[in-house]
Amino acid sequence: MGDAMSGYSCVDHGLVDAILERYPREEPSLIQVLQDVQRAYNFLPCEVLTRVSRELGVPLSKVFSVATFYKAFSLTPQGRVIIKVCTGTACHIRGAPLLIEEVQRRLGILPGGTTEDAAFSLHTVNCVGACAMAPVVIVGDKYLGNAKAAGLAAHLTRGE
């Protein structure tokens, strides 16, 4: 019964094919390839990492080491919109915990989680380097400085 699914793939290999075409087939291309894979699939599918390993001639253990070292990469599917709440000292003091609670309440997910409809993922980050605007929430690619819990609702709609 296990063989019935052999050969079946849950990912579009055309995306990784197109990505690999753009880079030399060598180890120095690894991080760039992984960044493009993350952007294309919204995470790093295991079967794609295996393919990247084979095509670049990089041991799979090294591919996974890089994929798990950098916070920009995820081995689990992410929401279409990534919400990052800065928890650095300035943001923490100025209300980051309230912002996290508000996102949790509105979306029903904990940090590191993704909504059931894959619309949003919530992450906390140590610092985004925007302390003068603390507290900071990043919704997709929008930086929301001096963020207030009450103002987050407008940015957490499924239509974004």
N, C-alpha and C positions, 0 to 999 in steps of 0.2 A: 504494500500500500504506500510506503514511503516513496517508491519510485514513480508513482503516478504524477507527482509534482516535479520530478527532475526535469530540468530544462525550462521550467516556468520562472519568469522573472517579474518582480513587482515594480521594477524601475524601467524608465525609458533609457535604453542604452544609447540612443541617438544623441542624447545630451552629453554623455561622457565621451562619446566618439568625437563630437565637435570640439569639446574642450581639449582633448589630447592632441588633436590635429594642430593646435595653436602653439604647442610647446615642444622643445627638443625632448627626446625620449631618454632622459637622464635624471639622476637624483636631484641636482640643483633646481629642477622644475617643480619639485614636490609641493612646496608650500603654495606656490601660485596655482597649481592644478587643484589642490584641496580648497583654496579660496573660491575658485570658479565652481567647483562641485558643490560647495556649501551654498553658493548663491543660486545655482541652478535647481537644486533639489530641496533647499531649505534645511538640509542636514547632510550628513555623510553616510549614505547607505553602505552597509558592510560589503555587499557584493560589488559595489563600485570601488570601494577601497581595495578589494582583492584585485580588481582589474587594473587600477592605478599602479599597484605594487608590481604586477606582472609587466605592464607596458613600460614603466619607468625603470625596471630592473632594481627596485628597492625592496628589501625584505619587508614582508607584511608586518613584522613586529615593529619596524622603524616607522612605517606608515601609521600604525595605531599609536605609537609613542608620540608622534607629532600631532596627530588628530586629538589626542587626549591632553596634551600639554597646553595648547592654546585655547583660551576661553572663547575665542571667536568661532571655534568649531563645535559641532554637536553631533553625537552619534544617534540621537533620537529625533524624530520629526518635530519641527518647530511650527508655531503658528505663522500665518501669513504676515502678521504684525508682531514684532518683538518689542516688548515693553521692558526697559531697563530703568531701575530706580537706583540712583547713586546712594550708597550707604557710607561714604567717606565721612570723616569727622564733621566737616562743616555742614554737609547735608543731613547727617544724623541729628546734630544739635538743632537744626532749623526745621525738622519735621519729617524726615524720610520715613520713620516708622509709621506715621499716620498715612503717608502716601501708599505704602505697601499694604496697609490694612484696607484702604479704600479700593485699591485695585483688586485685592482678594475678595472683598465684599461684592463688588460689582460684577466680577467675572467668575467667581467661584473657583479660583485656582490659587495654589500656593506658589511661592518662588520656586522656579525650576519646572513649573507645570505648564500645560497647554490646555486651552479650552477644548471641550469635546468636538466642537465644529472646526477645530484647527484654525480659528480666526486669530487668536492671541496666544503668546507665550509670555510669561513673567519671569524676569531675572533680576537679581540684585547684583550690583557691581561695586567694587571697592572705591573707585574714584573715576570720574569722567573728565577731570581737569578743568572744571568750570565752577570752582568754589565761590567766585564772586556772585554767581547766579543761584546759589544754594537755597533750597533743595532743588535738585535737577531730576527730571524724568525724561527719558528718551522714548518716544513712541514712534516706531519705525525709524525714520531719519530726522524727525523733528525734535529739537531740544526745547523742553519746556522749563525755563528758568523761573525761580521764585515760585515754584509750583505749590498749589493749594489743593487739598483733597477735594474740596467742592468744585474746583475747576476741571478736574480730570474727566468727568462724565462726558464732556463734549468730544474728548479725544479717544473714548473707548467705545465708539459705535461700530457696529459690524460693517458699515458701509465704507470704512476707511480703506 
